[in-house]
Amino acid sequence: MKRFQALAILVLLAVLVGGGFYLFWRFDLRWRPHVITKNQAEIAKTLEGAGWVSPGLPGAKLYVVAYRDCDLCNRYEASEFPVLQRAGVDTRVIVIARADRNGQARSTPAERSTVAELWVNRSWDLYQSWFAVPPGAWTAAGIKPADGDVARSSVVEAGRDTVDKLRALFKTSGLKIHTPLLVWWTKDGRMEACACRDARAWGPVRRSLGVN
């Protein structure tokens, strides 16, 4: 009888500990940023060399990889950019036009033209104007077309190549990238990243950047 009671207590403790860890993982641990331990120099070089646009703020650098009709990317910008920018965080956005898949286009001519223009001339004002209207309403009026222009089409491909390169580099640290992809450095110089597929990860990103 005593052995049975002791075994029952051990089983109960195991259930409690396991349940507690599961709750900790579900509501906290799983949403924490991913610490990048490998290829930091190559990742930093790739991000810095991309055609990012930003408001030019003096604080921490936050790289955001996105595409125009990414709903979660748009929600992240609307929710988090004002808070981050008030704290001086320089939101460096790298917009890409996704490659076709199985013969189906995943970007529009206007999107490709605007991506090329952003990468070439790095205009934050253009980026803001573009993201202020629904994706389907944007005509890229006054912007040089990318389709049919070898140089600008190459710029669009460079954006896609950048994402492919980042995907391979982050894989060695156990991070499978999604959009929006966020990359930054903490105050003590640690590189962190978030493949933020869920809004519950946004708060930990702010805290890691020292923004309340």
Secondary structure, DSSP 8 states (H G I E B T S, - for coil): -HHHHHHHHHHHHHHHHHHHHHHHHHHTGGGS-EE--SSHHHHHHHHHHS--B----SS-EEEEEE-TT-HHHHHHHHHHHHHHHHTT-EEEEEE-----BTTB--S-HHHHHHHHHHHHH--HHHHHHHHTS-GGG---TTS--STT-HHHHHHHHHHHHHHHHHHHHHHTTT----SSEEEEE-TTS-EEEEE--SGGGHHHHHHHTT--
